[in-house]
Amino acid sequence: MKRWHYILIGGFITLSVLGILVYGNRKGDVIDPSGRKESTPHRSMPGGTKTRVHLYFCDETDGYLAAEERNLSMPRDVVAQSKKLVQALITGPETALRPTVPPQTRLLALYVTEKGIAYVDFDQAVRKEHGGGTLSELLTIYSVVNTLCLNISEIYAVKILVDGREEKTLSGHIDIQRPFKANLLMLKE
């Protein structure tokens, strides 16, 4: 091939990648902690209708996350949907799966940025009542992350806070100072 063919192909690939990055980073509302919305509305689930969701709890071997399917009445607002899903995780599974978030935990706040990062703020019970251990900590983190990212298309990543503050770890092992994306490797096949 001639050199100009390579330049033409490289330019096409570059433009394609840039288009995907620009289009892929477009999210709807900026939703701040006060609940005010700005810009265009998020795409949302129909309000008041039962929606099939997957909540991710610990499997029977305590080694992976497994989905528990539920039909929940979901509100229209992305933040309200997210709160409902996190609250269901705290309440725990309805099947033989095991809880991943200590039941004493309270959700203090939740908001979603324009870039699709959900900030989930738990009280200190998420740390104090946590069973500990690296795997257990990973399961707790990805239970929340996968439940939000895999059920709500507007959420790209999740940042966990404790009492409104950024913490180094949840219970001493896994760095939670950055947002997490969904991790399908944590799911049981």
PyMOL commands that place a pseudoatom at each C-alpha (Angstrom):
pseudoatom trace, name=CA, resn=MET, resi=1, chain=A, elem=C, hetatm=0, pos=[0.000, 0.000, 0.000]
pseudoatom trace, name=CA, resn=LYS, resi=2, chain=A, elem=C, hetatm=0, pos=[1.091, 3.498, -0.602]
pseudoatom trace, name=CA, resn=ARG, resi=3, chain=A, elem=C, hetatm=0, pos=[1.898, 5.856, 2.209]
pseudoatom trace, name=CA, resn=TRP, resi=4, chain=A, elem=C, hetatm=0, pos=[-1.153, 8.057, 1.588]
pseudoatom trace, name=CA, resn=HIS, resi=5, chain=A, elem=C, hetatm=0, pos=[-3.419, 5.003, 2.078]
pseudoatom trace, name=CA, resn=TYR, resi=6, chain=A, elem=C, hetatm=0, pos=[-2.005, 4.571, 5.573]
pseudoatom trace, name=CA, resn=ILE, resi=7, chain=A, elem=C, hetatm=0, pos=[-2.510, 8.264, 6.314]
pseudoatom trace, name=CA, resn=LEU, resi=8, chain=A, elem=C, hetatm=0, pos=[-6.110, 8.111, 5.056]
pseudoatom trace, name=CA, resn=ILE, resi=9, chain=A, elem=C, hetatm=0, pos=[-6.895, 4.977, 7.108]
pseudoatom trace, name=CA, resn=GLY, resi=10, chain=A, elem=C, hetatm=0, pos=[-5.200, 6.455, 10.198]
pseudoatom trace, name=CA, resn=GLY, resi=11, chain=A, elem=C, hetatm=0, pos=[-7.213, 9.657, 9.836]
pseudoatom trace, name=CA, resn=PHE, resi=12, chain=A, elem=C, hetatm=0, pos=[-10.474, 7.721, 9.521]
pseudoatom trace, name=CA, resn=ILE, resi=13, chain=A, elem=C, hetatm=0, pos=[-9.695, 5.661, 12.628]
pseudoatom trace, name=CA, resn=THR, resi=14, chain=A, elem=C, hetatm=0, pos=[-8.730, 8.787, 14.579]
pseudoatom trace, name=CA, resn=LEU, resi=15, chain=A, elem=C, hetatm=0, pos=[-11.961, 10.561, 13.616]
pseudoatom trace, name=CA, resn=SER, resi=16, chain=A, elem=C, hetatm=0, pos=[-14.002, 7.464, 14.518]
pseudoatom trace, name=CA, resn=VAL, resi=17, chain=A, elem=C, hetatm=0, pos=[-12.402, 7.183, 17.955]
pseudoatom trace, name=CA, resn=LEU, resi=18, chain=A, elem=C, hetatm=0, pos=[-12.867, 10.905, 18.615]
pseudoatom trace, name=CA, resn=GLY, resi=19, chain=A, elem=C, hetatm=0, pos=[-16.522, 10.640, 17.604]
pseudoatom trace, name=CA, resn=ILE, resi=20, chain=A, elem=C, hetatm=0, pos=[-17.075, 7.748, 19.982]
pseudoatom trace, name=CA, resn=LEU, resi=21, chain=A, elem=C, hetatm=0, pos=[-15.311, 9.549, 22.826]
pseudoatom trace, name=CA, resn=VAL, resi=22, chain=A, elem=C, hetatm=0, pos=[-17.249, 12.780, 22.327]
pseudoatom trace, name=CA, resn=TYR, resi=23, chain=A, elem=C, hetatm=0, pos=[-20.600, 11.056, 21.889]
pseudoatom trace, name=CA, resn=GLY, resi=24, chain=A, elem=C, hetatm=0, pos=[-19.881, 8.521, 24.650]
pseudoatom trace, name=CA, resn=ASN, resi=25, chain=A, elem=C, hetatm=0, pos=[-19.142, 11.250, 27.219]
pseudoatom trace, name=CA, resn=ARG, resi=26, chain=A, elem=C, hetatm=0, pos=[-22.457, 13.007, 26.687]
pseudoatom trace, name=CA, resn=LYS, resi=27, chain=A, elem=C, hetatm=0, pos=[-24.663, 12.480, 29.710]
pseudoatom trace, name=CA, resn=GLY, resi=28, chain=A, elem=C, hetatm=0, pos=[-27.917, 14.164, 30.623]
pseudoatom trace, name=CA, resn=ASP, resi=29, chain=A, elem=C, hetatm=0, pos=[-28.610, 16.056, 33.820]
pseudoatom trace, name=CA, resn=VAL, resi=30, chain=A, elem=C, hetatm=0, pos=[-26.203, 17.352, 36.332]
pseudoatom trace, name=CA, resn=ILE, resi=31, chain=A, elem=C, hetatm=0, pos=[-27.825, 16.230, 39.535]
pseudoatom trace, name=CA, resn=ASP, resi=32, chain=A, elem=C, hetatm=0, pos=[-26.386, 17.797, 42.631]
pseudoatom trace, name=CA, resn=PRO, resi=33, chain=A, elem=C, hetatm=0, pos=[-26.973, 16.681, 46.234]
pseudoatom trace, name=CA, resn=SER, resi=34, chain=A, elem=C, hetatm=0, pos=[-29.853, 19.151, 46.637]
pseudoatom trace, name=CA, resn=GLY, resi=35, chain=A, elem=C, hetatm=0, pos=[-31.748, 17.319, 43.881]
pseudoatom trace, name=CA, resn=ARG, resi=36, chain=A, elem=C, hetatm=0, pos=[-31.790, 20.232, 41.411]
pseudoatom trace, name=CA, resn=LYS, resi=37, chain=A, elem=C, hetatm=0, pos=[-31.444, 19.384, 37.743]
pseudoatom trace, name=CA, resn=GLU, resi=38, chain=A, elem=C, hetatm=0, pos=[-29.644, 21.278, 35.047]
pseudoatom trace, name=CA, resn=SER, resi=39, chain=A, elem=C, hetatm=0, pos=[-29.322, 20.833, 31.282]
pseudoatom trace, name=CA, resn=THR, resi=40, chain=A, elem=C, hetatm=0, pos=[-31.251, 18.112, 29.435]
pseudoatom trace, name=CA, resn=PRO, resi=41, chain=A, elem=C, hetatm=0, pos=[-33.183, 15.414, 31.285]
pseudoatom trace, name=CA, resn=HIS, resi=42, chain=A, elem=C, hetatm=0, pos=[-31.750, 11.949, 31.869]
pseudoatom trace, name=CA, resn=ARG, resi=43, chain=A, elem=C, hetatm=0, pos=[-33.290, 9.080, 30.053]
pseudoatom trace, name=CA, resn=SER, resi=44, chain=A, elem=C, hetatm=0, pos=[-35.239, 7.303, 32.753]
pseudoatom trace, name=CA, resn=MET, resi=45, chain=A, elem=C, hetatm=0, pos=[-37.395, 4.333, 33.572]
pseudoatom trace, name=CA, resn=PRO, resi=46, chain=A, elem=C, hetatm=0, pos=[-41.136, 4.872, 33.462]
pseudoatom trace, name=CA, resn=GLY, resi=47, chain=A, elem=C, hetatm=0, pos=[-42.284, 6.003, 36.890]
pseudoatom trace, name=CA, resn=GLY, resi=48, chain=A, elem=C, hetatm=0, pos=[-44.475, 3.793, 39.017]
pseudoatom trace, name=CA, resn=THR, resi=49, chain=A, elem=C, hetatm=0, pos=[-44.173, 0.747, 36.781]
pseudoatom trace, name=CA, resn=LYS, resi=50, chain=A, elem=C, hetatm=0, pos=[-42.560, -2.494, 37.820]
pseudoatom trace, name=CA, resn=THR, resi=51, chain=A, elem=C, hetatm=0, pos=[-39.106, -2.806, 36.327]
pseudoatom trace, name=CA, resn=ARG, resi=52, chain=A, elem=C, hetatm=0, pos=[-36.946, -5.905, 36.328]
pseudoatom trace, name=CA, resn=VAL, resi=53, chain=A, elem=C, hetatm=0, pos=[-33.614, -5.157, 38.021]
pseudoatom trace, name=CA, resn=HIS, resi=54, chain=A, elem=C, hetatm=0, pos=[-30.639, -7.234, 39.077]
pseudoatom trace, name=CA, resn=LEU, resi=55, chain=A, elem=C, hetatm=0, pos=[-29.219, -6.757, 42.553]
pseudoatom trace, name=CA, resn=TYR, resi=56, chain=A, elem=C, hetatm=0, pos=[-25.776, -8.241, 43.125]
pseudoatom trace, name=CA, resn=PHE, resi=57, chain=A, elem=C, hetatm=0, pos=[-25.220, -10.153, 46.354]
pseudoatom trace, name=CA, resn=CYS, resi=58, chain=A, elem=C, hetatm=0, pos=[-22.617, -12.661, 47.501]
pseudoatom trace, name=CA, resn=ASP, resi=59, chain=A, elem=C, hetatm=0, pos=[-23.059, -16.189, 46.152]
pseudoatom trace, name=CA, resn=GLU, resi=60, chain=A, elem=C, hetatm=0, pos=[-23.202, -19.277, 48.375]
pseudoatom trace, name=CA, resn=THR, resi=61, chain=A, elem=C, hetatm=0, pos=[-19.424, -19.804, 48.146]
pseudoatom trace, name=CA, resn=ASP, resi=62, chain=A, elem=C, hetatm=0, pos=[-18.635, -16.233, 49.276]
pseudoatom trace, name=CA, resn=GLY, resi=63, chain=A, elem=C, hetatm=0, pos=[-16.343, -15.915, 46.277]
pseudoatom trace, name=CA, resn=TYR, resi=64, chain=A, elem=C, hetatm=0, pos=[-18.402, -14.112, 43.649]
pseudoatom trace, name=CA, resn=LEU, resi=65, chain=A, elem=C, hetatm=0, pos=[-21.408, -11.911, 43.159]
pseudoatom trace, name=CA, resn=ALA, resi=66, chain=A, elem=C, hetatm=0, pos=[-24.631, -13.403, 41.860]
pseudoatom trace, name=CA, resn=ALA, resi=67, chain=A, elem=C, hetatm=0, pos=[-27.651, -11.566, 40.520]
pseudoatom trace, name=CA, resn=GLU, resi=68, chain=A, elem=C, hetatm=0, pos=[-30.948, -11.614, 42.325]
pseudoatom trace, name=CA, resn=GLU, resi=69, chain=A, elem=C, hetatm=0, pos=[-33.677, -10.584, 39.929]
pseudoatom trace, name=CA, resn=ARG, resi=70, chain=A, elem=C, hetatm=0, pos=[-36.456, -8.422, 41.325]
pseudoatom trace, name=CA, resn=ASN, resi=71, chain=A, elem=C, hetatm=0, pos=[-39.379, -6.461, 39.952]
pseudoatom trace, name=CA, resn=LEU, resi=72, chain=A, elem=C, hetatm=0, pos=[-39.321, -3.071, 41.640]
pseudoatom trace, name=CA, resn=SER, resi=73, chain=A, elem=C, hetatm=0, pos=[-41.532, -0.058, 41.205]
pseudoatom trace, name=CA, resn=MET, resi=74, chain=A, elem=C, hetatm=0, pos=[-38.959, 2.444, 39.996]
pseudoatom trace, name=CA, resn=PRO, resi=75, chain=A, elem=C, hetatm=0, pos=[-39.308, 6.240, 40.079]
pseudoatom trace, name=CA, resn=ARG, resi=76, chain=A, elem=C, hetatm=0, pos=[-38.492, 8.357, 37.013]
pseudoatom trace, name=CA, resn=ASP, resi=77, chain=A, elem=C, hetatm=0, pos=[-35.523, 10.228, 38.461]
pseudoatom trace, name=CA, resn=VAL, resi=78, chain=A, elem=C, hetatm=0, pos=[-32.069, 8.633, 38.126]
pseudoatom trace, name=CA, resn=VAL, resi=79, chain=A, elem=C, hetatm=0, pos=[-31.047, 9.614, 41.658]
pseudoatom trace, name=CA, resn=ALA, resi=80, chain=A, elem=C, hetatm=0, pos=[-34.272, 8.200, 43.134]
pseudoatom trace, name=CA, resn=GLN, resi=81, chain=A, elem=C, hetatm=0, pos=[-33.776, 4.987, 41.132]
pseudoatom trace, name=CA, resn=SER, resi=82, chain=A, elem=C, hetatm=0, pos=[-30.212, 4.719, 42.430]
pseudoatom trace, name=CA, resn=LYS, resi=83, chain=A, elem=C, hetatm=0, pos=[-31.291, 5.276, 46.030]
pseudoatom trace, name=CA, resn=LYS, resi=84, chain=A, elem=C, hetatm=0, pos=[-33.941, 2.586, 45.695]
pseudoatom trace, name=CA, resn=LEU, resi=85, chain=A, elem=C, hetatm=0, pos=[-31.397, 0.071, 44.372]
pseudoatom trace, name=CA, resn=VAL, resi=86, chain=A, elem=C, hetatm=0, pos=[-28.819, 0.846, 47.082]
pseudoatom trace, name=CA, resn=GLN, resi=87, chain=A, elem=C, hetatm=0, pos=[-31.511, 0.638, 49.765]
pseudoatom trace, name=CA, resn=ALA, resi=88, chain=A, elem=C, hetatm=0, pos=[-32.495, -2.803, 48.423]
pseudoatom trace, name=CA, resn=LEU, resi=89, chain=A, elem=C, hetatm=0, pos=[-28.837, -3.888, 48.708]
pseudoatom trace, name=CA, resn=ILE, resi=90, chain=A, elem=C, hetatm=0, pos=[-28.735, -2.726, 52.319]
pseudoatom trace, name=CA, resn=THR, resi=91, chain=A, elem=C, hetatm=0, pos=[-31.985, -4.559, 53.102]
pseudoatom trace, name=CA, resn=GLY, resi=92, chain=A, elem=C, hetatm=0, pos=[-30.379, -7.720, 51.741]
pseudoatom trace, name=CA, resn=PRO, resi=93, chain=A, elem=C, hetatm=0, pos=[-31.273, -10.632, 49.510]
pseudoatom trace, name=CA, resn=GLU, resi=94, chain=A, elem=C, hetatm=0, pos=[-34.641, -12.371, 49.376]
pseudoatom trace, name=CA, resn=THR, resi=95, chain=A, elem=C, hetatm=0, pos=[-33.065, -15.646, 48.232]
pseudoatom trace, name=CA, resn=ALA, resi=96, chain=A, elem=C, hetatm=0, pos=[-30.261, -17.896, 49.511]
pseudoatom trace, name=CA, resn=LEU, resi=97, chain=A, elem=C, hetatm=0, pos=[-27.654, -15.332, 48.480]
pseudoatom trace, name=CA, resn=ARG, resi=98, chain=A, elem=C, hetatm=0, pos=[-25.703, -13.525, 51.203]
pseudoatom trace, name=CA, resn=PRO, resi=99, chain=A, elem=C, hetatm=0, pos=[-25.744, -9.785, 51.975]
pseudoatom trace, name=CA, resn=THR, resi=100, chain=A, elem=C, hetatm=0, pos=[-22.775, -7.670, 50.937]
pseudoatom trace, name=CA, resn=VAL, resi=101, chain=A, elem=C, hetatm=0, pos=[-23.560, -4.416, 52.755]
pseudoatom trace, name=CA, resn=PRO, resi=102, chain=A, elem=C, hetatm=0, pos=[-23.989, -4.556, 56.553]
pseudoatom trace, name=CA, resn=PRO, resi=103, chain=A, elem=C, hetatm=0, pos=[-27.722, -4.201, 57.352]
pseudoatom trace, name=CA, resn=GLN, resi=104, chain=A, elem=C, hetatm=0, pos=[-26.980, -1.495, 59.960]
pseudoatom trace, name=CA, resn=THR, resi=105, chain=A, elem=C, hetatm=0, pos=[-25.665, 0.749, 57.177]
pseudoatom trace, name=CA, resn=ARG, resi=106, chain=A, elem=C, hetatm=0, pos=[-27.567, 3.924, 56.298]
pseudoatom trace, name=CA, resn=LEU, resi=107, chain=A, elem=C, hetatm=0, pos=[-27.437, 5.650, 52.942]
pseudoatom trace, name=CA, resn=LEU, resi=108, chain=A, elem=C, hetatm=0, pos=[-26.780, 9.311, 53.756]
pseudoatom trace, name=CA, resn=ALA, resi=109, chain=A, elem=C, hetatm=0, pos=[-26.759, 10.784, 50.248]
pseudoatom trace, name=CA, resn=LEU, resi=110, chain=A, elem=C, hetatm=0, pos=[-26.474, 9.870, 46.602]
pseudoatom trace, name=CA, resn=TYR, resi=111, chain=A, elem=C, hetatm=0, pos=[-25.972, 12.067, 43.576]
pseudoatom trace, name=CA, resn=VAL, resi=112, chain=A, elem=C, hetatm=0, pos=[-24.928, 11.653, 39.955]
pseudoatom trace, name=CA, resn=THR, resi=113, chain=A, elem=C, hetatm=0, pos=[-22.612, 13.987, 38.052]
pseudoatom trace, name=CA, resn=GLU, resi=114, chain=A, elem=C, hetatm=0, pos=[-22.985, 15.078, 34.455]
pseudoatom trace, name=CA, resn=LYS, resi=115, chain=A, elem=C, hetatm=0, pos=[-20.234, 12.601, 33.511]
pseudoatom trace, name=CA, resn=GLY, resi=116, chain=A, elem=C, hetatm=0, pos=[-22.219, 9.707, 34.977]
pseudoatom trace, name=CA, resn=ILE, resi=117, chain=A, elem=C, hetatm=0, pos=[-20.328, 9.189, 38.221]
pseudoatom trace, name=CA, resn=ALA, resi=118, chain=A, elem=C, hetatm=0, pos=[-22.598, 8.223, 41.104]
pseudoatom trace, name=CA, resn=TYR, resi=119, chain=A, elem=C, hetatm=0, pos=[-21.405, 9.349, 44.538]
pseudoatom trace, name=CA, resn=VAL, resi=120, chain=A, elem=C, hetatm=0, pos=[-22.793, 7.001, 47.190]
pseudoatom trace, name=CA, resn=ASP, resi=121, chain=A, elem=C, hetatm=0, pos=[-22.391, 8.253, 50.758]
pseudoatom trace, name=CA, resn=PHE, resi=122, chain=A, elem=C, hetatm=0, pos=[-22.799, 5.674, 53.533]
pseudoatom trace, name=CA, resn=ASP, resi=123, chain=A, elem=C, hetatm=0, pos=[-22.616, 6.222, 57.278]
pseudoatom trace, name=CA, resn=GLN, resi=124, chain=A, elem=C, hetatm=0, pos=[-19.792, 4.744, 59.433]
pseudoatom trace, name=CA, resn=ALA, resi=125, chain=A, elem=C, hetatm=0, pos=[-21.672, 1.443, 59.887]
pseudoatom trace, name=CA, resn=VAL, resi=126, chain=A, elem=C, hetatm=0, pos=[-20.515, 0.355, 56.419]
pseudoatom trace, name=CA, resn=ARG, resi=127, chain=A, elem=C, hetatm=0, pos=[-16.983, 0.306, 57.888]
pseudoatom trace, name=CA, resn=LYS, resi=128, chain=A, elem=C, hetatm=0, pos=[-17.589, -0.594, 61.547]
pseudoatom trace, name=CA, resn=GLU, resi=129, chain=A, elem=C, hetatm=0, pos=[-19.956, -3.495, 60.855]
pseudoatom trace, name=CA, resn=HIS, resi=130, chain=A, elem=C, hetatm=0, pos=[-18.076, -4.838, 57.835]
pseudoatom trace, name=CA, resn=GLY, resi=131, chain=A, elem=C, hetatm=0, pos=[-16.776, -8.388, 58.203]
pseudoatom trace, name=CA, resn=GLY, resi=132, chain=A, elem=C, hetatm=0, pos=[-13.369, -7.444, 56.839]
pseudoatom trace, name=CA, resn=GLY, resi=133, chain=A, elem=C, hetatm=0, pos=[-11.037, -9.220, 54.484]
pseudoatom trace, name=CA, resn=THR, resi=134, chain=A, elem=C, hetatm=0, pos=[-9.933, -8.280, 50.999]
pseudoatom trace, name=CA, resn=LEU, resi=135, chain=A, elem=C, hetatm=0, pos=[-12.444, -10.455, 49.134]
pseudoatom trace, name=CA, resn=SER, resi=136, chain=A, elem=C, hetatm=0, pos=[-15.334, -9.377, 51.356]
pseudoatom trace, name=CA, resn=GLU, resi=137, chain=A, elem=C, hetatm=0, pos=[-14.418, -5.734, 50.768]
pseudoatom trace, name=CA, resn=LEU, resi=138, chain=A, elem=C, hetatm=0, pos=[-14.253, -6.290, 46.998]
pseudoatom trace, name=CA, resn=LEU, resi=139, chain=A, elem=C, hetatm=0, pos=[-17.655, -7.983, 47.062]
pseudoatom trace, name=CA, resn=THR, resi=140, chain=A, elem=C, hetatm=0, pos=[-19.191, -5.060, 48.958]
pseudoatom trace, name=CA, resn=ILE, resi=141, chain=A, elem=C, hetatm=0, pos=[-17.723, -2.471, 46.599]
pseudoatom trace, name=CA, resn=TYR, resi=142, chain=A, elem=C, hetatm=0, pos=[-18.682, -4.285, 43.407]
pseudoatom trace, name=CA, resn=SER, resi=143, chain=A, elem=C, hetatm=0, pos=[-22.102, -5.206, 44.757]
pseudoatom trace, name=CA, resn=VAL, resi=144, chain=A, elem=C, hetatm=0, pos=[-22.899, -1.487, 44.853]
pseudoatom trace, name=CA, resn=VAL, resi=145, chain=A, elem=C, hetatm=0, pos=[-20.999, -0.609, 41.674]
pseudoatom trace, name=CA, resn=ASN, resi=146, chain=A, elem=C, hetatm=0, pos=[-22.392, -3.412, 39.508]
pseudoatom trace, name=CA, resn=THR, resi=147, chain=A, elem=C, hetatm=0, pos=[-25.939, -2.924, 40.797]
pseudoatom trace, name=CA, resn=LEU, resi=148, chain=A, elem=C, hetatm=0, pos=[-25.895, 0.757, 39.833]
pseudoatom trace, name=CA, resn=CYS, resi=149, chain=A, elem=C, hetatm=0, pos=[-23.856, 0.591, 36.616]
pseudoatom trace, name=CA, resn=LEU, resi=150, chain=A, elem=C, hetatm=0, pos=[-25.562, -2.473, 35.169]
pseudoatom trace, name=CA, resn=ASN, resi=151, chain=A, elem=C, hetatm=0, pos=[-29.129, -1.317, 35.946]
pseudoatom trace, name=CA, resn=ILE, resi=152, chain=A, elem=C, hetatm=0, pos=[-28.949, 2.409, 35.188]
pseudoatom trace, name=CA, resn=SER, resi=153, chain=A, elem=C, hetatm=0, pos=[-27.446, 3.314, 31.831]
pseudoatom trace, name=CA, resn=GLU, resi=154, chain=A, elem=C, hetatm=0, pos=[-26.722, 6.897, 32.902]
pseudoatom trace, name=CA, resn=ILE, resi=155, chain=A, elem=C, hetatm=0, pos=[-24.276, 5.679, 35.564]
pseudoatom trace, name=CA, resn=TYR, resi=156, chain=A, elem=C, hetatm=0, pos=[-20.793, 5.010, 34.244]
pseudoatom trace, name=CA, resn=ALA, resi=157, chain=A, elem=C, hetatm=0, pos=[-18.867, 4.645, 37.527]
pseudoatom trace, name=CA, resn=VAL, resi=158, chain=A, elem=C, hetatm=0, pos=[-19.426, 4.776, 41.301]
pseudoatom trace, name=CA, resn=LYS, resi=159, chain=A, elem=C, hetatm=0, pos=[-17.474, 6.591, 44.023]
pseudoatom trace, name=CA, resn=ILE, resi=160, chain=A, elem=C, hetatm=0, pos=[-18.064, 5.464, 47.607]
pseudoatom trace, name=CA, resn=LEU, resi=161, chain=A, elem=C, hetatm=0, pos=[-17.922, 8.004, 50.439]
pseudoatom trace, name=CA, resn=VAL, resi=162, chain=A, elem=C, hetatm=0, pos=[-18.231, 7.451, 54.195]
pseudoatom trace, name=CA, resn=ASP, resi=163, chain=A, elem=C, hetatm=0, pos=[-19.919, 10.149, 56.268]
pseudoatom trace, name=CA, resn=GLY, resi=164, chain=A, elem=C, hetatm=0, pos=[-19.518, 12.612, 53.399]
pseudoatom trace, name=CA, resn=ARG, resi=165, chain=A, elem=C, hetatm=0, pos=[-15.764, 12.129, 53.192]
pseudoatom trace, name=CA, resn=GLU, resi=166, chain=A, elem=C, hetatm=0, pos=[-13.410, 10.362, 50.867]
pseudoatom trace, name=CA, resn=GLU, resi=167, chain=A, elem=C, hetatm=0, pos=[-11.774, 7.449, 52.693]
pseudoatom trace, name=CA, resn=LYS, resi=168, chain=A, elem=C, hetatm=0, pos=[-8.670, 5.472, 51.760]
pseudoatom trace, name=CA, resn=THR, resi=169, chain=A, elem=C, hetatm=0, pos=[-10.362, 2.091, 52.178]
pseudoatom trace, name=CA, resn=LEU, resi=170, chain=A, elem=C, hetatm=0, pos=[-13.688, 0.630, 53.174]
pseudoatom trace, name=CA, resn=SER, resi=171, chain=A, elem=C, hetatm=0, pos=[-12.264, -1.732, 55.793]
pseudoatom trace, name=CA, resn=GLY, resi=172, chain=A, elem=C, hetatm=0, pos=[-8.516, -1.623, 55.384]
pseudoatom trace, name=CA, resn=HIS, resi=173, chain=A, elem=C, hetatm=0, pos=[-7.750, -3.332, 52.072]
pseudoatom trace, name=CA, resn=ILE, resi=174, chain=A, elem=C, hetatm=0, pos=[-9.128, -1.867, 48.827]
pseudoatom trace, name=CA, resn=ASP, resi=175, chain=A, elem=C, hetatm=0, pos=[-8.364, 1.716, 47.788]
pseudoatom trace, name=CA, resn=ILE, resi=176, chain=A, elem=C, hetatm=0, pos=[-11.702, 3.518, 47.343]
pseudoatom trace, name=CA, resn=GLN, resi=177, chain=A, elem=C, hetatm=0, pos=[-10.280, 6.962, 46.607]
pseudoatom trace, name=CA, resn=ARG, resi=178, chain=A, elem=C, hetatm=0, pos=[-11.288, 6.663, 42.938]
pseudoatom trace, name=CA, resn=PRO, resi=179, chain=A, elem=C, hetatm=0, pos=[-14.546, 5.788, 41.181]
pseudoatom trace, name=CA, resn=PHE, resi=180, chain=A, elem=C, hetatm=0, pos=[-15.090, 2.165, 40.156]
pseudoatom trace, name=CA, resn=LYS, resi=181, chain=A, elem=C, hetatm=0, pos=[-16.557, 0.912, 36.870]
pseudoatom trace, name=CA, resn=ALA, resi=182, chain=A, elem=C, hetatm=0, pos=[-18.614, -2.277, 36.685]
pseudoatom trace, name=CA, resn=ASN, resi=183, chain=A, elem=C, hetatm=0, pos=[-16.539, -5.453, 36.907]
pseudoatom trace, name=CA, resn=LEU, resi=184, chain=A, elem=C, hetatm=0, pos=[-18.081, -8.471, 35.228]
pseudoatom trace, name=CA, resn=LEU, resi=185, chain=A, elem=C, hetatm=0, pos=[-15.227, -10.681, 36.456]
pseudoatom trace, name=CA, resn=MET, resi=186, chain=A, elem=C, hetatm=0, pos=[-16.753, -10.452, 39.948]
pseudoatom trace, name=CA, resn=LEU, resi=187, chain=A, elem=C, hetatm=0, pos=[-19.944, -12.156, 38.726]
pseudoatom trace, name=CA, resn=LYS, resi=188, chain=A, elem=C, hetatm=0, pos=[-20.552, -15.872, 39.008]
pseudoatom trace, name=CA, resn=GLU, resi=189, chain=A, elem=C, hetatm=0, pos=[-20.960, -17.478, 35.612]
for i in range(1, 189): cmd.bond("trace and resi %d" % i, "trace and resi %d" % (i + 1))
show_as sticks, trace
zoom trace
